[in-house]
Amino acid sequence: MDRELSTTTDEQATWNGPLAVGTETLGTQVAVPAPVAARQAAVASGGVDDAMRAREVAALRGFVWLVLALSAAVLAALPLLNLGTVQLAFVVAGVVICVAAALRTLPRARRGVLTSFDIGLLGGACMIGGTMGIYTFGFFSPAPLVTIMGVFFFGLQRDRRVAIAMFAGTAAIHVGVMLAETFELIADRGVLPADDVSVRHKLVAVGLVQVVFLLTFLLARATNRAIVDSARRLEESTRAIAQREALLEEARRELERVLEVGGPGRFTEQQLGGWRLGVLCGRGAMGDVYEARHLETGQRGAVKLLTRDSARDPDSVRRFLREARIAGSIDVPNVVRVLEVGSDDAPVPFIAMELLEGRDLAWILRKQRRLPPESLLTMLREVGRGLDAAHAAGIVHRDLKPQNLFRAERDGEVVWKILDFGVSRLVDVDSSLTRGQAIGTPSYMSPEQARGLDVDQLADIFALGTLAYRALTGRPPFSGSEVPQILYRVVYGMPPRPSELVDVPGVVDDVLAIALAKRPADRFATASELVHALELALAGALPDALRDRARRLTAALPWGIGGRGGEPVARAEDLLREVSQDDLRGETMQS
């Protein structure tokens, strides 16, 4: 039975599928939070905007409590003052307006659902209520100084319209009332009146108050800009650290593989078919690869044979022998050529292939981290031709990754080849061998693979998109220290926007958004279609139809949601909670 994500409660969903480890699986059940995208966005994503929003909400809660405390202090002081009826009415009305607005705002601030309207409403109420209180104490007394706190606080707001409106409104009310009192258009009813102050001195006071308000507002805006700039620098540093961590994790896995090759293996110097085996030159979860030489012709080759454990599993043997049939049926230069397949009575199932000289993409990316755009396009064109040929034959590779793309060099010519069809499948023919299993390498899996569902050629398109992202930006789009963490991000996350990591046209983001779409139907139909779109994007000439298609996808699932990049991502504690560390400790990735 196919495995999929099934909702169990409103707060939690259960992953019923196995966890992939190379071509092996771990049958375990993992709890993940739901709704997934919303929860991830709430805890870990969004970068500077979310950080600024959280700061603003926290500051607003503090300001609300300040308003309530100041209102309480004013009410406590009223019995000590000899106020007239009009004065008392003004100050009580002002306190009521401020307290009502504060009490309306407080629960919204606690839930973090404040809008610009909410902030503006609180500011307007404080402006009106504060003015009424200041009128009671006297506009030419020290009372207007309390307004400076409000001017500074609202000057810090992200929304410039709110900040400017609050400053302009406060300044206009204060200068209007003070001038009206100066020229005796309204009576000065303050507890501390300025009846004995000359008009000239009052005008000077009006001007100085406005200067203080203006300087306070400018200081607040400068402070806001400094906070945002600091947050952006922190975001860039966090993204750089996350990128280094992702590369180190990738290098660690590759190093584990490399340390096991280059020396004699279990079958070194033995004969299989017409081949004598040499040193071990590759190792994966399912099979080992030896350098070899043909006994009659002297031709050099690479012989792949099953590991001891895999050879005991009939499904692994059938899958292994099927690889030979699949690879041999694709007659293009961009797929490794099969020279011989072991007979049924061979002591160990084996496949003899052409021996390639050169480097795989993983080695190249370790040396130079990124491919220049032209080199990237060359690689994608040639790999795309191999993929399209495989797909035309009804074959899905299912394990495209840097280790399985090889830049072969012979007689001065360079050609990219696809290796290792060991976990591929023939569409509608042999899916029973892998049904219900998440087969492949987690970082480069498609979401449907990660969930153990049936896949078609569109899974390879997703993998090709992840390879393009990796080679272009210098970091894998989905990474993590544990397999469940990676799978979580593959199924539900999006990596950082490529144009934020490297200097490429923004329309490159659109191409990769389509290639990395979670639903197979939203992706490019063929590898050549993806490559052509990327060529146009790198030239800044992507058609509007593809741009609109990408915008619809990123509107539903934005870049940077749970993909481990610029965000200070959690270690997916909810996802990992039920996974045994003992199960994960023995994990080996297929190479």
N, C-alpha and C positions, 0 to 999 in steps of 0.2 A: 504494500500500500504506500502511495506517495506520502511523503512527510511535508508538513507545512506548519505555518504559525497559526495556532488556534487560540482564541481569546477565552480565558477562563473566568476572569472577573473584570470589573471596571478598572481596577488598579494594576492588573498584572496579566501578561500573556505568557504562554509556555511554548518554547521551541521544542517540538517533538522530533525533529530530525537529528541525524548524527552530526558530529563535528568533524570537519575534514582535516586530515594531517597528510599532506602529499596525496598519495592515492589510497591512503588508509583512512579509516573512520574510527571515531570514538563514540560508542553508543551511550550518550548521556542526555540528561534533560536539563535545560538551562532556563531560568526565569528571566524575562526581560520586562521592563516597565512599559506601560501603555497609558495614553497614546504616545507612541514612540517618538515621533518627530517633535511634538510639542514639549515632551518632557526633556528631550535632549537640548532643544533650544533654550528651555528655561534654565538648565543647569550649566550649560557649557559653551554656548555658541554666541554668535552675533558680534563679537569683537568690541570695538570702541563704543559703538552706539548702545549696546546693551550695558556696558560698564557705566556709561554716562547716565543712562536711564536709571540704573540701580542707585548711583550716587545721588541723583536728583530726588528720587523717592525717599531715600534715607534722610537727606537734608530737609526735605519738606516735612517729614514726621517731626524732626527736631524743631522746625520753625512753628509748627502747629502747637506743640507743647509750650514753646516760648510765648505765643499769643495767649494761650490759656493762662499761663502763669502771670503774665503782665496784666491781663484782665482781672485776675483774682487780686493782685496787688492794688490795682486802682480801686476796686470795690472795697477792699479793706481800709483804704485811706480816706474814703468818703466821710465817715463819721468824724474824722479829725479836722475836716475842712468846713468852713462856714459858707456853704453854697446856697445860692438862691434857687428858686424853683426852675427858672430857665436853665441855669448852669447844670443843675442836677439832672434835668431831663436830657440835656445834650450828652452828658458823660455816660449816663445809664444806657441811652439809645446806642451810643457808639460801642459800648462794651457788649451789648446784646448782639449787634451786627457782627462784631469780630468773633464772638464765641459761637454764634450759629454757623458761620462759615467754617470755623476751625473744626467743629463737631461733624459737619458734613464731610469735610476733607479727610479726617483722621481714619475712618474705616477703609476708604479708598486707598489711602497711602499704605495702610497695613497690607492690603491685597496686591499692591503694586500695579494698579490699573488706572493710574492718573493720566488724564489727557491735558492738552494745552488749555482747554476750556476750564477744567477743574482748577488749574493753577491760576489762570486769569481771574476766575470767579473769587478765589481766596484773596488774591492781590487787590482786586477791586473793593471787596468788603473791608479789608484791612485799611485801604486808603480812605474810604468814606468814614469808617468807624474811628480810625485814628485821628482824622481831621476834626471830628466832633469832639473827641477827647482833648485834643490840643487847643481847640477854641475855648474850652472850659478853663484850661490852665493858663492860656495866653500864648498867642503866636509870637510875641516878642520876649517870651520867657525861654528857659532852657528846654521846654517841652518838645519843640520840633526835633531835637536831637535824636529822639527815639525813632523818628522816621528814617534815619540813616541806616538802621539795621534792615528795614524793609527794602530800601533802595538797593543795598548791597546784595541782599538775598535774592531778590527777583532779577537783579542784574546778572546773576550766575546761571540763569536758566538757559537750557539748550535752545529753546525757541526764541529767536531774536525778536520776533513780533511781540511776544509776551513781555520780554525784558524792556524793550523800548516803550511799549504802551504803559507799563507800570511807572517807569521813570518819568515819562512825559506827563502822565496824569497827575502824579504826585507833585511834580514841579509846578504844573499849571495851577493846581488847587492852592498850593502854598503861596505862590506869588500873587494869585488873585485875591485871596483873603487878606494877606498882609498889606497889599496896596489899598484894598478897600478900607481897612482899618486906618491906614496911614492918612488917607484923605477923608476920613470920617464918613464914608459911605455906609458903613455898618458900625454898630457900637462895639467897642472892645470890652467884652464881658469876662476877660480872663481873671483868674485868681491873682495873677501877677500882671496887672495891666501896665501899659507903657504910656500913660497919660502925660507924664512929665518929660518924655523923650521928644526931641525936636523932629520935624518932618525929615530934615536932612539925615539925621542919625538913623531914623527908621528906614529910609531908602538904602542907606549903606548896609543896614542889617539884612534887608530883603536881598540885596545883591550877594552878600557873603553867604547867606543860606543857599542860594541857587548855585554858587560856585562849589560849596561843599557837596551838594547833591550831585552835581555834574562830575566832580572828581571821584566821588564814591561810586557812581555808575561806571565810569571809565575803568576804575580799579577792578570792579567786579567783572567787566567784560574781559579785561586783560588776564585776570585770574582764571576765568573760564577757558580762554584760549590756551593758557599754560597747562591747565589740567588735561584738556583734550590732546594737546601735543605730547604730553608725558604719557598719556594712555596709549597713543598711537605708537610711540617709541617702544613702550612695554609690549604692545601687541606684536610689533615686528621682532623684538627680541624673543618673545615666546614662540613665535612661528619659526624663527631660526633654530631655537633649541629643539622644538618638536621635529624639525626637518633633520637635524643632526641625529636625534634619537632614532628616527625612522631609518636613516641610512646605516646607522650603527647596528640596528637590529637586523637589517637586510644583510649587512656584511658579516654579522655573527653567524647567521644561518649558512651563508655561502662558505665561510671559513670552516665550519664543521664538516661541510661536504668535501672541500678541497683537501683537508688534512688526511682524508681517508684514501686519496688517490695518488698515483704517481709511483707506487711501489708494487711489489708482487702481490697477487691476490690468490685466492684459494685454487683457481684453475690455471694459474700461470704455468707455461711450458707444457700444458696438456693439449691434446688434439681433439677438435670437435669438427666433424665433417671433413672438409678439405682445409681446415685452418688450424694453425698452431698459435696458441694464445700467448701474448706477452704480458706487459705490465697492466695493472688496473688503471684506466684513464677516466672513469666516471662511475658514480654510484647513485642510485635512487632508491625510493621506498620499495620498488617492485623488481628492479633488475640492476645488474652490474655490467659495465662495459669495459672490454679489454682491447688493447691494441693487438692486432693479429696479422699474420702473413700467410698467403695461400701456399700450400706445400708444392703445387705443380707450377703455377704461373709466377709465384713470387710477389703477386699483387698484395699491397698493403690494404688492410681493412680494419673495421671496428666491429667486434662481435659482442652483441648484447645477449646476456642470458639471465634467466630468472634466479633470484636469491633462493636459498634453501627453503625458507618458510613459504615463499610464494609458490615454489614448485610443488608443494604438498596440497595446494588449493586448486581444485579443478577449474574454478572460475578464473583464477589468475592465469592458469595455463592457457585457457581458451582466449582470454583477453590478450595475452602476450602473442600468441600465434596469429590472432586477428590483426595485431599491429603490423605484422609482416604483410598480410594480404592488403591492408589498407594503404600502407606506404608504397607498396609495389604497384598499386593501381593508379597512383597519381604520377603522371609522366610530365613533370615540369621541372626546370632547373632549380626551383626554389623550395623543393622538398627533397630531403636526403634520399639517395638512391639505395635500394635493397639489392644485394648481390646474391644472397643465398639464405634459404630458410631451412632450419634443421628438420630432419625427417621425424616421423612419429616414433620411430624406435631409437632415436638419439638418447643418450643417457641423460642429457640436460637440454631442455628446449632452448634454441638459440636463433638469433638473426644476425647475419653478416651484412654490414652496410659499408658504403664508401667511407674511407677515413678522411676526415676533413682537417685541413690545416688553417689555422686562424684563431679567432677568439669569439666567444659568445658575447651577447649583449651585456650580460651581467658583469663580465670582466671589463668591458669597455667603459661601462658606467661607473665602475669603481675607480677607474683611472681618471676619467675626465668629468664625472658627475652628470653632465648633460650633453646631448647631441646638438650641434648647430642645426638650425632649421633645415638647411639644404640636405645635410646628412640624414636628418630624421625623415625627411620626405623620401629620400632614396631608399632607406630601409623599409619604410611603410609601403612604398610602391611594390617592392620585390616580395615582401612578406604577404602583401595583399594579393598578389598574383597567385602565390602558393595557396593561400586560404580560399580564394575564389575557385581555384581548380578542385580543391578538396570538397568544398561545398557543392560544386556542380556534380561531383560523384556521390553526393549524399553523405559526406563524412563531416563530422564535427570534431575538432581537435580536443577541446575542453581543458587544455592545460597550457595555453600560451603564457609564457613568462620570459624574463630575460635569459634564463639558462637554456631555453629551448629555441632561441633565435641565434643563429650562428653566422658570423661573417667569414665565409670561406675565401681563402686566397690561394690561387693556383695559376702559375704561368703569367703573373702580372695582372690577372683578372680578379675582381672581387664580386662575390655574389652572396646575397643573404639567403639562408636556407632555414626551413622549419624542421625541427627535430622532434622525436619522441611522440609518436601517435599511440603510446601505450594506454592512455585513458580515453582515447577517442571512441566514437560510437558511429555506427551506421544508422542513419535516421530510419525509423520504422522497421528495423531488422533485428537488432540485438540489444535493445534497451533493457531486456530482462537481466543482463549481466550486472547492471549498475542501478537498477530502479530502486528509488528510496534512499540512495546514498549520495552524500555530498562529495563528489569526486573532483579532484583538482588541487590547486594550491591556493590557500585562502586569500592572499593579498591580490590575486589576479582573477578570482572567481567572479562569475556573474551572480546577481542576487538570486536567480532561480536555481543556479547550482548550489549556492550556499544553503538553500532551503531544501535541497534534496529532490527537487522537482525534475521532470523531464526537460531536456534542453534541445535546442536546434542551433542552426548556424549563427543566430543572433547572440548566443552566449560568447562565441568567438569574437564577434564585433565588439562586445563590451570589453573583453580581455584586450583586444587591440587598442581600444580607447585608453585602458589603464596603462598600457605600454607607452602609448604616445604621451600621456600625461607624465609618466615617470621619466621618459627620455627628454621631454621638453623642459620640465620644471626642476629636475634633479632630485625629486623625492617621490616615493610611491603614493598614490592617492589614498590608499587604505592600509593602515599599519597598526600595530599594537604588540604588546609583549606577550599576549596570550591569544590562542586561536579563537576562542569565543568572542573576544574583544574585536578581532579583525572581522569576523563574520557579521557581527552586529553592525559595524560601520559599513560593510559592503551592502547589506540589505537595507539599512535605514539612513545612512549618512551620505553627505557630499563633502568632498575635500575642499580646501581653500581655493578660491578663484585663481586660475593659472596666471592671469595678468597681474595679480598681486604678488606673485612669486618671481616672475621673470618679465623682462621687457618684450612683450608681444602685443600685437593688436588685440583690442578687446573682443573682436569677433571670433578669435581663437577660443575664447571661453564658450561661445555659443556652440561651436563644433563639438567640443569635448563634453558639453552638457548633454548633447544629443547622443553621443557615443556612450556616455555613462548613465543613460536613462535607466531607471529601475524597471520599467515595463519593457519587455522585449519589443513590442510593437512600436514603441516610441523611438527606437534606435535607427541608424542607417540600415538599409536592407543588405548591402554588400560591403566588403572591405574596400573595393575600389571607389565606392560612393563616399565612404568616410575619407579616404585619402584625397580624393578630388576636392571635397569640401575644405579640408585642411589646407590644401594648396591655395585655394581662393582666399581663405581667411588670413593666411600669413601674408598674402599680397594685399589685404585690406579690401577684398572685393566679394565678400560673401553675399549671396542673394538675400533679399528681404524675407522671402518665404522661410528660409532656414533660420534667420534671426528671430522671426516671430515664433517659430516652432520652439526654439531654445528658450525664449522668454516665458512661454507658457510652462515649460518644464521647471525652470528655476523659480517661477512664482509659486509653484506648488511645493518645491523642495529647494530652498536657496542654497547657494554655495556656502560651505563652511559649517553646515549643520552636522555635528557629530562625526566629522571625518578626520579628526586629529590633525589640525594644522595650526592656524593662528590662535584658536581658542584654547584656554587652559583646560583641556578635556579631562573629564573624570576617567578613571581607569575602568569605567563601566562596572562599578561594584555590583549593581543589581544583576547584570548579566553573568558575572563571574561567581556570584555567591554560591551557586549550587554545583560548581565545577570542582572536582577534586584535583588538588595540585599534584597528587601522585599520578593521576591519569595524564596530566599535561607534561610532566617532567620527562617522560620518555619519548616525546614527540620528535619525529624527524620529517623534514620537508622533502618532497620529491625534487630531485635535481634533473 
